[in-house]
Amino acid sequence: MFDVRAGVLRALATTGPVTERDTLDHLVTDLVERAITSHTVHLLDEEQVPDHVKHLVATRTAIVKNSLAGQLELFPIDGAAQAVEAITRLAAVIEPGKHLDEGQIAGAATIAGTHRLATVIGAAGTGKTTMLKVAAAALHLQGRRLVVVAPTKKAATVAGRESGADASSLHQLLHAYGWRWHEDPAGHTEWTRLVPGETDPATGNTYTGPRDHALRAGDRVVVDEAGMLELETANTLVELVRETGTSLTAVGDPQQALPVGHSGAMELIRRASANNIELIDIHRFKDPQWGELTRELRRARGAEEREAVATRLIETGHVRQVNNTSEAQQVMVDAWLNATSARKTISLVTATHAEAQTVSEAIQTRRISDGSLRTDRTATGQAGQLLLEGDVVQTRRNDSLAGVENRQSWVIASISDESILLASATDSTQLRKVRHEYATQHLHLGYASTVYGAQGETTDRSLVGPGVDAAGLYVGLTRGRESNNIILTAPNTRAAKTALIDMLQRGTIEATIDASREAARAELRRAASPDAAAPLVVPSVAGHSTPSL
């Protein structure tokens, strides 16, 4: 009920109503009742349900879940993985300096095999990219292609570059096949599809087909970072895979960042897959004990497990306690400067974009003070932000003409009257120019970022700020090869442990309506318990159970 009301208020706010408070209250109440009646599915049969219990799901979400599940059931379950011996021999040639573990070999064999639908789940640092590189080579030897897509262009580019596979963002591939999408006045994403010969209303040009992105029967489409795949986009992709006779593999970790839209797509693919592989061995970290602790961090569920992990994080020195937000920000600023002076890379992960920008601006100020940044040539970024030569920045919109992608990290190499020259933060020889008009809308400081900017990155060190959720904590504490720490605003160790235990609580991903019903029943039972002093603060993830109104 609270979510429905929040949705109504958001939609109503866009119309800019000006009226008396009582009139507005009556209007909101009426719209909430209409929304519940016309646009939601009731998950519980009980007539009286506490308002804080999530017992409604948007009708549209229910339809999308059922549609995706129905499409996935149509995939044949026959097929076979490629012979492990052949993959092992090929891996020795492709990656002579590395020893692929059993999970990586099995994953590569599955992707190179003939199963139409498969899933590979791997925790952070388990070597998914190495696995993809070997799989791409194995497919090439069969005359087939590995086509890597991802929810973001940045993730796809990184995976494609490191695996040697063809790569594009998921939406880029769908666009090439004629799909178009836009938000309607109510905030729904509406999908349409062009057929060759039709006029594209966005450009006025005649749509001629996929051309450079054409898929061939037998190709393997891999969705990297599949945990961030949202339901409606997954529905469209599965339709394309079935239409083109290609195969689909979801690769990712559902314990990392969830999609901005409706979640559950990767879980539905996993359930329907003929072959599921899980990567177990962790290769990223220099300290094997830290690798084992991140495995416990990832799978902690009950109160006892969360407390045990919190205790170990504190006892092993991975928690820095501070008294307030300002002190936390100062610790992050010092960490960036210390890492840079030691020629180490570092990932600073914050709970919100606003916090990331506050930390980034504080680092910029310190760098101006110590003389490492000059102020004689300046540019203007998002929200009027000051940008200087030498600043670390992040592009926030794909621009194919400029060759930049959303959430890519750059260093400003130079600023001229016409443009800004950017050098890749990971490869200084990779240069791009963006115009000032782009910068004012889509470029901001990037010394720190949220979990969505950090996911997929690997650095020497990582530091997580206060207030992140379970996914943010896990992602942030698995970026650094050498060290990974978190800052907590807590007066003492007991308070720090309590904060960590709360952070580690995860909502359940409800891939199906039946799963949503069971979660609603469980929450209702908790609400009815004599020990239930307050509503549960960690919601389940019912595919973004807030109804779209």
BAKERO-587012 format. One record per residue (C-alpha): residue in one letter; y, z, x. Coordinates in steps of 0.1 Angstrom, whole numbers, padded with zeros to 4 digits. Layout:
BAKERO-587012
<'A',<Y,Z,X>>
...
This chain:
BAKERO-587012
<'M',<0000,0000,0000>>
<'F',<0024,0009,0028>>
<'D',<0017,-0025,0045>>
<'V',<0024,-0044,0013>>
<'R',<0057,-0026,0008>>
<'A',<0066,-0033,0044>>
<'G',<0058,-0070,0039>>
<'V',<0079,-0071,0007>>
<'L',<0109,-0054,0025>>
<'R',<0107,-0079,0054>>
<'A',<0106,-0109,0030>>
<'L',<0134,-0095,0009>>
<'A',<0156,-0088,0039>>
<'T',<0156,-0125,0048>>
<'T',<0173,-0133,0015>>
<'G',<0202,-0108,0022>>
<'P',<0204,-0091,-0012>>
<'V',<0235,-0071,-0020>>
<'T',<0230,-0047,-0049>>
<'E',<0229,-0011,-0059>>
<'R',<0202,0011,-0044>>
<'D',<0184,0019,-0077>>
<'T',<0184,-0018,-0086>>
<'L',<0169,-0027,-0052>>
<'D',<0142,0000,-0055>>
<'H',<0131,-0013,-0089>>
<'L',<0130,-0049,-0075>>
<'V',<0109,-0038,-0045>>
<'T',<0085,-0019,-0068>>
<'D',<0081,-0049,-0090>>
<'L',<0075,-0072,-0061>>
<'V',<0049,-0049,-0046>>
<'E',<0030,-0048,-0079>>
<'R',<0032,-0086,-0082>>
<'A',<0020,-0090,-0046>>
<'I',<-0010,-0067,-0050>>
<'T',<-0020,-0084,-0083>>
<'S',<-0016,-0120,-0071>>
<'H',<-0021,-0120,-0034>>
<'T',<-0046,-0093,-0023>>
<'V',<-0083,-0085,-0025>>
<'H',<-0093,-0049,-0033>>
<'L',<-0118,-0035,-0008>>
<'L',<-0126,-0004,-0028>>
<'D',<-0138,0001,-0064>>
<'E',<-0121,0035,-0068>>
<'E',<-0091,0035,-0091>>
<'Q',<-0072,0062,-0072>>
<'V',<-0068,0055,-0035>>
<'P',<-0043,0073,-0013>>
<'D',<-0014,0050,-0003>>
<'H',<-0021,0054,0034>>
<'V',<-0057,0042,0031>>
<'K',<-0059,0005,0039>>
<'H',<-0078,-0008,0009>>
<'L',<-0062,-0042,0005>>
<'V',<-0065,-0075,0024>>
<'A',<-0045,-0106,0018>>
<'T',<-0064,-0132,-0003>>
<'R',<-0054,-0159,0022>>
<'T',<-0070,-0138,0050>>
<'A',<-0102,-0134,0030>>
<'I',<-0104,-0171,0024>>
<'V',<-0098,-0180,0060>>
<'K',<-0125,-0155,0072>>
<'N',<-0150,-0169,0047>>
<'S',<-0141,-0205,0056>>
<'L',<-0146,-0199,0093>>
<'A',<-0179,-0181,0088>>
<'G',<-0191,-0210,0066>>
<'Q',<-0182,-0236,0091>>
<'L',<-0199,-0217,0119>>
<'E',<-0231,-0214,0099>>
<'L',<-0234,-0253,0099>>
<'F',<-0239,-0254,0137>>
<'P',<-0275,-0261,0147>>
<'I',<-0292,-0232,0165>>
<'D',<-0314,-0254,0187>>
<'G',<-0305,-0263,0223>>
<'A',<-0312,-0248,0257>>
<'A',<-0294,-0236,0288>>
<'Q',<-0295,-0256,0320>>
<'A',<-0322,-0244,0344>>
<'V',<-0310,-0213,0363>>
<'E',<-0325,-0227,0395>>
<'A',<-0303,-0258,0393>>
<'I',<-0271,-0237,0386>>
<'T',<-0279,-0214,0415>>
<'R',<-0283,-0244,0439>>
<'L',<-0251,-0259,0427>>
<'A',<-0232,-0226,0430>>
<'A',<-0242,-0224,0466>>
<'V',<-0225,-0258,0472>>
<'I',<-0194,-0252,0449>>
<'E',<-0187,-0216,0460>>
<'P',<-0204,-0213,0494>>
<'G',<-0185,-0181,0503>>
<'K',<-0194,-0163,0470>>
<'H',<-0226,-0149,0456>>
<'L',<-0227,-0154,0418>>
<'D',<-0244,-0126,0399>>
<'E',<-0270,-0131,0372>>
<'G',<-0244,-0129,0344>>
<'Q',<-0223,-0156,0360>>
<'I',<-0253,-0179,0366>>
<'A',<-0265,-0174,0330>>
<'G',<-0230,-0181,0317>>
<'A',<-0226,-0213,0337>>
<'A',<-0261,-0224,0327>>
<'T',<-0253,-0217,0290>>
<'I',<-0220,-0237,0292>>
<'A',<-0237,-0266,0310>>
<'G',<-0266,-0265,0285>>
<'T',<-0270,-0281,0250>>
<'H',<-0264,-0252,0226>>
<'R',<-0236,-0264,0203>>
<'L',<-0222,-0229,0199>>
<'A',<-0222,-0201,0225>>
<'T',<-0203,-0170,0236>>
<'V',<-0196,-0155,0270>>
<'I',<-0181,-0120,0270>>
<'G',<-0168,-0106,0303>>
<'A',<-0148,-0075,0311>>
<'A',<-0118,-0078,0334>>
<'G',<-0127,-0088,0369>>
<'T',<-0163,-0101,0361>>
<'G',<-0156,-0135,0376>>
<'K',<-0153,-0157,0345>>
<'T',<-0132,-0183,0363>>
<'T',<-0158,-0187,0391>>
<'M',<-0184,-0191,0364>>
<'L',<-0163,-0219,0347>>
<'K',<-0159,-0237,0380>>
<'V',<-0197,-0240,0385>>
<'A',<-0202,-0249,0349>>
<'A',<-0176,-0277,0352>>
<'A',<-0194,-0292,0382>>
<'A',<-0228,-0290,0364>>
<'L',<-0214,-0308,0333>>
<'H',<-0198,-0334,0356>>
<'L',<-0232,-0342,0371>>
<'Q',<-0245,-0348,0335>>
<'G',<-0216,-0372,0327>>
<'R',<-0201,-0346,0304>>
<'R',<-0167,-0329,0306>>
<'L',<-0156,-0293,0305>>
<'V',<-0124,-0291,0284>>
<'V',<-0107,-0257,0287>>
<'V',<-0083,-0247,0259>>
<'A',<-0066,-0213,0255>>
<'P',<-0042,-0197,0230>>
<'T',<-0014,-0201,0255>>
<'K',<-0006,-0231,0278>>
<'K',<-0002,-0207,0307>>
<'A',<-0038,-0194,0304>>
<'A',<-0052,-0229,0300>>
<'T',<-0033,-0242,0330>>
<'V',<-0046,-0214,0352>>
<'A',<-0082,-0218,0340>>
<'G',<-0080,-0255,0344>>
<'R',<-0065,-0254,0379>>
<'E',<-0090,-0228,0392>>
<'S',<-0121,-0244,0376>>
<'G',<-0113,-0280,0381>>
<'A',<-0117,-0287,0344>>
<'D',<-0095,-0307,0320>>
<'A',<-0072,-0281,0303>>
<'S',<-0046,-0278,0276>>
<'S',<-0033,-0252,0252>>
<'L',<-0053,-0250,0220>>
<'H',<-0024,-0261,0199>>
<'Q',<-0017,-0291,0222>>
<'L',<-0053,-0303,0216>>
<'L',<-0050,-0299,0179>>
<'H',<-0016,-0316,0179>>
<'A',<-0031,-0346,0197>>
<'Y',<-0057,-0349,0169>>
<'G',<-0030,-0350,0143>>
<'W',<-0027,-0314,0131>>
<'R',<0008,-0302,0124>>
<'W',<0019,-0267,0113>>
<'H',<0050,-0249,0101>>
<'E',<0059,-0216,0085>>
<'D',<0067,-0217,0048>>
<'P',<0095,-0195,0033>>
<'A',<0070,-0167,0028>>
<'G',<0059,-0167,0064>>
<'H',<0026,-0184,0059>>
<'T',<0015,-0210,0085>>
<'E',<0009,-0242,0067>>
<'W',<-0015,-0268,0083>>
<'T',<-0014,-0305,0076>>
<'R',<-0031,-0334,0094>>
<'L',<-0019,-0369,0102>>
<'V',<-0042,-0399,0103>>
<'P',<-0036,-0428,0127>>
<'G',<-0009,-0451,0113>>
<'E',<0010,-0424,0095>>
<'T',<0046,-0415,0104>>
<'D',<0050,-0381,0121>>
<'P',<0078,-0364,0100>>
<'A',<0088,-0343,0130>>
<'T',<0095,-0373,0153>>
<'G',<0096,-0404,0131>>
<'N',<0071,-0420,0153>>
<'T',<0038,-0436,0142>>
<'Y',<0009,-0413,0150>>
<'T',<-0017,-0434,0169>>
<'G',<-0045,-0408,0176>>
<'P',<-0054,-0384,0204>>
<'R',<-0052,-0408,0234>>
<'D',<-0051,-0387,0266>>
<'H',<-0068,-0357,0249>>
<'A',<-0097,-0376,0233>>
<'L',<-0130,-0357,0232>>
<'R',<-0163,-0373,0236>>
<'A',<-0196,-0363,0220>>
<'G',<-0214,-0340,0245>>
<'D',<-0182,-0326,0260>>
<'R',<-0181,-0288,0261>>
<'V',<-0149,-0272,0247>>
<'V',<-0144,-0237,0262>>
<'V',<-0118,-0214,0246>>
<'D',<-0107,-0192,0274>>
<'E',<-0091,-0158,0265>>
<'A',<-0109,-0162,0232>>
<'G',<-0102,-0126,0223>>
<'M',<-0067,-0138,0215>>
<'L',<-0079,-0166,0192>>
<'E',<-0066,-0161,0157>>
<'L',<-0085,-0171,0126>>
<'E',<-0065,-0200,0112>>
<'T',<-0064,-0218,0145>>
<'A',<-0101,-0211,0151>>
<'N',<-0108,-0226,0117>>
<'T',<-0091,-0258,0127>>
<'L',<-0107,-0260,0161>>
<'V',<-0142,-0255,0147>>
<'E',<-0135,-0284,0123>>
<'L',<-0125,-0306,0153>>
<'V',<-0156,-0296,0173>>
<'R',<-0179,-0305,0144>>
<'E',<-0160,-0338,0138>>
<'T',<-0162,-0349,0174>>
<'G',<-0198,-0339,0182>>
<'T',<-0187,-0316,0210>>
<'S',<-0200,-0281,0218>>
<'L',<-0180,-0249,0217>>
<'T',<-0181,-0218,0239>>
<'A',<-0158,-0188,0234>>
<'V',<-0151,-0170,0267>>
<'G',<-0132,-0138,0268>>
<'D',<-0130,-0101,0262>>
<'P',<-0123,-0087,0227>>
<'Q',<-0113,-0054,0243>>
<'Q',<-0082,-0070,0258>>
<'A',<-0051,-0081,0240>>
<'L',<-0057,-0093,0204>>
<'P',<-0040,-0123,0188>>
<'V',<-0006,-0120,0173>>
<'G',<-0020,-0134,0140>>
<'H',<-0053,-0126,0123>>
<'S',<-0081,-0113,0146>>
<'G',<-0119,-0116,0143>>
<'A',<-0124,-0152,0153>>
<'M',<-0143,-0144,0185>>
<'E',<-0165,-0119,0168>>
<'L',<-0174,-0145,0141>>
<'I',<-0182,-0171,0168>>
<'R',<-0203,-0145,0187>>
<'R',<-0224,-0137,0155>>
<'A',<-0230,-0174,0149>>
<'S',<-0238,-0184,0185>>
<'A',<-0272,-0195,0195>>
<'N',<-0267,-0179,0229>>
<'N',<-0246,-0149,0239>>
<'I',<-0241,-0139,0275>>
<'E',<-0223,-0108,0287>>
<'L',<-0210,-0105,0323>>
<'I',<-0216,-0070,0336>>
<'D',<-0208,-0070,0374>>
<'I',<-0172,-0064,0383>>
<'H',<-0159,-0082,0414>>
<'R',<-0121,-0078,0413>>
<'F',<-0115,-0043,0427>>
<'K',<-0117,-0032,0463>>
<'D',<-0129,0002,0452>>
<'P',<-0163,-0001,0434>>
<'Q',<-0159,0033,0418>>
<'W',<-0127,0021,0401>>
<'G',<-0146,-0008,0388>>
<'E',<-0171,0015,0372>>
<'L',<-0143,0036,0357>>
<'T',<-0128,0006,0341>>
<'R',<-0161,-0002,0325>>
<'E',<-0161,0033,0310>>
<'L',<-0124,0028,0300>>
<'R',<-0134,-0004,0282>>
<'R',<-0163,0010,0262>>
<'A',<-0150,0045,0254>>
<'R',<-0153,0051,0217>>
<'G',<-0160,0086,0205>>
<'A',<-0138,0116,0211>>
<'E',<-0160,0129,0239>>
<'E',<-0161,0096,0257>>
<'R',<-0123,0092,0255>>
<'E',<-0118,0127,0268>>
<'A',<-0142,0121,0297>>
<'V',<-0124,0089,0307>>
<'A',<-0090,0106,0304>>
<'T',<-0102,0135,0326>>
<'R',<-0115,0111,0353>>
<'L',<-0082,0091,0353>>
<'I',<-0063,0123,0359>>
<'E',<-0087,0139,0384>>
<'T',<-0089,0107,0405>>
<'G',<-0051,0105,0408>>
<'H',<-0044,0074,0386>>
<'V',<-0019,0092,0364>>
<'R',<0017,0099,0373>>
<'Q',<0034,0125,0350>>
<'V',<0072,0123,0344>>
<'N',<0095,0143,0322>>
<'N',<0113,0115,0303>>
<'T',<0117,0077,0297>>
<'S',<0144,0074,0323>>
<'E',<0122,0089,0350>>
<'A',<0093,0066,0340>>
<'Q',<0116,0036,0344>>
<'Q',<0127,0048,0378>>
<'V',<0091,0052,0390>>
<'M',<0084,0016,0379>>
<'V',<0115,0004,0397>>
<'D',<0105,0022,0429>>
<'A',<0070,0009,0426>>
<'W',<0082,-0027,0425>>
<'L',<0105,-0023,0455>>
<'N',<0078,-0005,0475>>
<'A',<0052,-0031,0468>>
<'T',<0076,-0059,0477>>
<'S',<0086,-0043,0510>>
<'A',<0049,-0040,0518>>
<'R',<0044,-0077,0509>>
<'K',<0022,-0068,0480>>
<'T',<0022,-0082,0445>>
<'I',<0025,-0058,0416>>
<'S',<0022,-0060,0378>>
<'L',<0044,-0037,0358>>
<'V',<0032,-0034,0322>>
<'T',<0053,-0019,0295>>
<'A',<0047,-0011,0258>>
<'T',<0075,-0033,0245>>
<'H',<0096,-0063,0255>>
<'A',<0128,-0042,0254>>
<'E',<0113,-0018,0279>>
<'A',<0102,-0046,0301>>
<'Q',<0138,-0059,0301>>
<'T',<0153,-0025,0308>>
<'V',<0130,-0021,0338>>
<'S',<0137,-0056,0350>>
<'E',<0175,-0052,0348>>
<'A',<0172,-0019,0367>>
<'I',<0153,-0036,0395>>
<'Q',<0179,-0064,0396>>
<'T',<0206,-0038,0399>>
<'R',<0188,-0020,0428>>
<'R',<0183,-0054,0445>>
<'I',<0220,-0062,0442>>
<'S',<0229,-0028,0457>>
<'D',<0206,-0032,0487>>
<'G',<0219,-0067,0494>>
<'S',<0187,-0086,0486>>
<'L',<0204,-0104,0457>>
<'R',<0238,-0121,0459>>
<'T',<0261,-0125,0430>>
<'D',<0281,-0156,0441>>
<'R',<0260,-0180,0421>>
<'T',<0249,-0169,0386>>
<'A',<0233,-0182,0355>>
<'T',<0229,-0168,0320>>
<'G',<0195,-0161,0304>>
<'Q',<0184,-0150,0270>>
<'A',<0207,-0126,0252>>
<'G',<0234,-0132,0278>>
<'Q',<0213,-0117,0306>>
<'L',<0226,-0121,0342>>
<'L',<0204,-0143,0364>>
<'L',<0208,-0146,0402>>
<'E',<0192,-0165,0430>>
<'G',<0161,-0146,0441>>
<'D',<0155,-0130,0407>>
<'V',<0119,-0130,0393>>
<'V',<0121,-0146,0359>>
<'Q',<0098,-0157,0331>>
<'T',<0100,-0189,0310>>
<'R',<0093,-0183,0273>>
<'R',<0088,-0217,0259>>
<'N',<0066,-0246,0269>>
<'D',<0087,-0276,0281>>
<'S',<0066,-0306,0291>>
<'L',<0096,-0325,0305>>
<'A',<0106,-0296,0328>>
<'G',<0069,-0287,0335>>
<'V',<0072,-0251,0326>>
<'E',<0051,-0229,0303>>
<'N',<0055,-0199,0281>>
<'R',<0052,-0166,0301>>
<'Q',<0050,-0183,0335>>
<'S',<0065,-0163,0363>>
<'W',<0091,-0178,0387>>
<'V',<0116,-0169,0413>>
<'I',<0150,-0185,0410>>
<'A',<0153,-0207,0442>>
<'S',<0188,-0220,0435>>
<'I',<0215,-0223,0408>>
<'S',<0237,-0254,0405>>
<'D',<0262,-0265,0379>>
<'E',<0236,-0287,0363>>
<'S',<0204,-0268,0366>>
<'I',<0183,-0239,0378>>
<'L',<0156,-0245,0404>>
<'L',<0125,-0224,0399>>
<'A',<0097,-0217,0424>>
<'S',<0063,-0204,0412>>
<'A',<0059,-0167,0418>>
<'T',<0024,-0175,0431>>
<'D',<0031,-0207,0450>>
<'S',<0065,-0213,0464>>
<'T',<0058,-0250,0469>>
<'Q',<0056,-0255,0431>>
<'L',<0091,-0262,0420>>
<'R',<0106,-0269,0386>>
<'K',<0141,-0276,0373>>
<'V',<0154,-0263,0340>>
<'R',<0188,-0269,0325>>
<'H',<0212,-0241,0317>>
<'E',<0207,-0248,0280>>
<'Y',<0170,-0240,0283>>
<'A',<0178,-0208,0303>>
<'T',<0202,-0193,0278>>
<'Q',<0174,-0196,0251>>
<'H',<0141,-0193,0269>>
<'L',<0145,-0176,0303>>
<'H',<0147,-0139,0311>>
<'L',<0141,-0115,0339>>
<'G',<0104,-0110,0346>>
<'Y',<0099,-0081,0370>>
<'A',<0080,-0063,0342>>
<'S',<0062,-0076,0311>>
<'T',<0042,-0065,0281>>
<'V',<0004,-0068,0280>>
<'Y',<0007,-0104,0267>>
<'G',<0025,-0114,0299>>
<'A',<0002,-0095,0322>>
<'Q',<-0031,-0106,0307>>
<'G',<-0047,-0132,0330>>
<'E',<-0028,-0120,0360>>
<'T',<-0044,-0106,0392>>
<'T',<-0022,-0087,0416>>
<'D',<-0025,-0063,0445>>
<'R',<-0012,-0034,0425>>
<'S',<-0006,-0025,0389>>
<'L',<0015,0002,0371>>
<'V',<0014,0008,0334>>
<'G',<0043,0024,0316>>
<'P',<0041,0050,0288>>
<'G',<0033,0043,0252>>
<'V',<0009,0014,0255>>
<'D',<-0021,0010,0231>>
<'A',<-0058,0009,0241>>
<'A',<-0057,-0028,0249>>
<'G',<-0025,-0025,0269>>
<'L',<-0040,0004,0289>>
<'Y',<-0071,-0014,0297>>
<'V',<-0054,-0047,0306>>
<'G',<-0028,-0029,0327>>
<'L',<-0053,-0008,0346>>
<'T',<-0074,-0039,0355>>
<'R',<-0047,-0061,0371>>
<'G',<-0046,-0047,0406>>
<'R',<-0072,-0054,0432>>
<'E',<-0061,-0024,0453>>
<'S',<-0045,0002,0430>>
<'N',<-0040,0007,0392>>
<'N',<-0020,0036,0378>>
<'I',<-0003,0047,0346>>
<'I',<0029,0067,0340>>
<'L',<0028,0093,0312>>
<'T',<0057,0112,0298>>
<'A',<0041,0147,0297>>
<'P',<0052,0182,0307>>
<'N',<0017,0192,0320>>
<'T',<-0018,0180,0326>>
<'R',<-0031,0191,0292>>
<'A',<-0004,0170,0275>>
<'A',<-0011,0141,0297>>
<'K',<-0048,0142,0288>>
<'T',<-0040,0144,0251>>
<'A',<-0017,0113,0254>>
<'L',<-0045,0094,0272>>
<'I',<-0071,0103,0246>>
<'D',<-0047,0091,0219>>
<'M',<-0041,0058,0238>>
<'L',<-0078,0052,0241>>
<'Q',<-0083,0051,0203>>
<'R',<-0092,0016,0192>>
<'G',<-0092,0001,0158>>
<'T',<-0123,-0019,0148>>
<'I',<-0122,-0056,0146>>
<'E',<-0132,-0065,0110>>
<'A',<-0145,-0100,0113>>
<'T',<-0158,-0102,0077>>
<'I',<-0147,-0089,0044>>
<'D',<-0179,-0067,0043>>
<'A',<-0167,-0051,0075>>
<'S',<-0133,-0045,0060>>
<'R',<-0149,-0029,0030>>
<'E',<-0169,-0006,0052>>
<'A',<-0138,0004,0072>>
<'A',<-0119,0011,0040>>
<'R',<-0147,0033,0028>>
<'A',<-0148,0052,0061>>
<'E',<-0111,0058,0060>>
<'L',<-0113,0070,0024>>
<'R',<-0140,0094,0034>>
<'R',<-0118,0107,0062>>
<'A',<-0089,0111,0038>>
<'A',<-0111,0131,0014>>
<'S',<-0124,0154,0041>>
<'P',<-0111,0190,0040>>
<'D',<-0103,0186,0077>>
<'A',<-0081,0155,0071>>
<'A',<-0046,0170,0078>>
<'A',<-0029,0137,0082>>
<'P',<-0035,0099,0078>>
<'L',<-0054,0083,0107>>
<'V',<-0028,0068,0131>>
<'V',<-0049,0041,0146>>
<'P',<-0055,0013,0120>>
<'S',<-0085,-0009,0119>>
<'V',<-0079,-0045,0126>>
<'A',<-0088,-0063,0094>>
<'G',<-0076,-0096,0107>>
<'H',<-0041,-0083,0105>>
<'S',<-0048,-0066,0073>>
<'T',<-0011,-0065,0063>>
<'P',<-0011,-0090,0034>>
<'S',<0010,-0121,0040>>
<'L',<0034,-0123,0011>>
